[in-house]
Amino acid sequence: MSDTARQLSILDQIRADEVALAERLEREADVSTLQTRGEAEVKIQPSAAKLRERVYRTIAEYGPITDERGSEASGIAPNTWRPRRLELEKAGRIVAAGASRTRSGRRAVAWTLAPGA
């Protein structure tokens, strides 16, 4: 067996070992998306109202504004911004105001305050 073939064989075995380890860890962890989502919801609960108001104030000041730009302007992480913005939308405090572009050029919904909000 050539040196190159031996090296490739070793690399294939390492990859197989990594895949097997990842699968074993996944089975042992036994964590579901619903479980982690529920844990996150409980953890954020004490600060959710304050974060919602920060999102609302950012939209009031800069709107119409996309999630990407709102997150940046407010300093709130995108994974925290979006759920709070969704809560504001469900409560009727904000509405979609059309579309804008993200930094990467993709179309995104821009948000503004709901009439009378």
C-alpha positions as CSV (number, residue, x, y, z in Angstrom):
1,M,0.0,0.0,0.0
2,S,1.4,3.4,-1.0
3,D,1.9,6.2,1.5
4,T,-0.9,8.2,-0.1
5,A,-3.3,5.3,0.1
6,R,-2.4,4.6,3.7
7,Q,-3.0,8.3,4.6
8,L,-6.4,8.2,2.9
9,S,-7.3,5.1,4.7
10,I,-6.4,6.7,8.0
11,L,-8.4,9.8,7.1
12,D,-11.4,7.7,6.2
13,Q,-11.2,5.9,9.5
14,I,-11.0,9.2,11.4
15,R,-14.1,10.5,9.6
16,A,-16.0,7.3,10.3
17,D,-15.0,7.6,14.0
18,E,-16.1,11.2,14.1
19,V,-19.5,10.4,12.6
20,A,-20.0,7.5,15.0
21,L,-19.1,9.7,18.0
22,A,-21.5,12.5,16.8
23,E,-24.3,10.0,16.4
24,R,-23.6,8.5,19.9
25,L,-23.5,12.0,21.5
26,E,-26.8,12.9,19.8
27,R,-28.5,9.8,21.1
28,E,-27.1,10.3,24.6
29,A,-28.1,14.0,24.7
30,D,-31.8,13.1,23.9
31,V,-32.6,16.8,23.6
32,S,-35.5,17.9,21.4
33,T,-36.2,21.2,19.8
34,L,-39.4,21.6,21.8
35,Q,-37.5,20.9,25.0
36,T,-34.8,23.5,24.3
37,R,-37.4,26.0,23.0
38,G,-39.3,25.6,26.3
39,E,-36.2,26.1,28.3
40,A,-35.4,29.3,26.4
41,E,-38.9,30.6,26.9
42,V,-38.7,30.1,30.7
43,K,-35.3,31.7,30.8
44,I,-36.3,34.8,28.9
45,Q,-39.6,35.4,30.7
46,P,-38.3,37.8,33.4
47,S,-36.8,40.1,30.8
48,A,-39.2,39.6,27.9
49,A,-41.4,42.7,28.6
50,K,-38.4,45.0,28.8
51,L,-37.0,43.5,25.6
52,R,-40.3,43.9,23.8
53,E,-40.4,47.6,24.8
54,R,-36.8,48.0,23.5
55,V,-37.9,46.5,20.2
56,Y,-41.0,48.7,20.1
57,R,-38.9,51.8,20.8
58,T,-36.4,50.9,18.1
59,I,-39.1,50.4,15.5
60,A,-40.7,53.7,16.6
61,E,-37.4,55.5,16.2
62,Y,-36.1,53.9,13.1
63,G,-39.1,52.3,11.4
64,P,-39.9,51.1,8.9
65,I,-37.1,48.7,9.8
66,T,-36.1,45.1,9.1
67,D,-35.3,42.6,11.7
68,E,-31.7,42.7,10.7
69,R,-31.4,46.5,11.0
70,G,-33.6,46.6,14.2
71,S,-31.4,44.0,15.9
72,E,-28.3,46.0,15.0
73,A,-29.7,49.4,16.0
74,S,-31.0,48.1,19.4
75,G,-28.0,45.9,20.2
76,I,-30.5,43.0,20.8
77,A,-29.3,39.6,19.4
78,P,-31.3,38.5,16.3
79,N,-32.6,35.4,18.0
80,T,-33.9,37.5,20.8
81,W,-35.2,40.3,18.6
82,R,-37.4,38.2,16.3
83,P,-39.6,36.5,19.0
84,R,-40.1,39.9,20.7
85,R,-41.0,41.5,17.3
86,L,-43.4,38.6,16.6
87,E,-45.1,39.2,20.0
88,L,-45.6,42.9,19.1
89,E,-47.1,41.9,15.8
90,K,-49.5,39.4,17.4
91,A,-50.5,42.1,19.9
92,G,-51.3,44.5,17.0
93,R,-48.7,47.1,18.1
94,I,-46.7,46.8,14.9
95,V,-47.5,46.0,11.2
96,A,-45.6,45.1,8.1
97,A,-44.8,48.3,6.1
98,G,-43.5,46.7,2.9
99,A,-40.2,45.3,2.0
100,S,-36.6,46.4,2.2
101,R,-33.2,44.8,1.5
102,T,-30.8,43.2,3.9
103,R,-27.1,43.8,3.8
104,S,-26.8,40.6,1.6
105,G,-29.4,42.0,-0.8
106,R,-32.2,39.7,0.2
107,R,-35.8,41.0,0.5
108,A,-37.0,41.4,4.0
109,V,-40.2,42.7,5.7
110,A,-39.9,46.2,7.1
111,W,-41.9,46.9,10.3
112,T,-43.5,50.0,11.6
113,L,-45.9,51.0,14.3
114,A,-49.5,50.1,13.9
115,P,-51.9,53.0,13.3
116,G,-53.0,54.3,16.7
117,A,-50.4,52.3,18.6
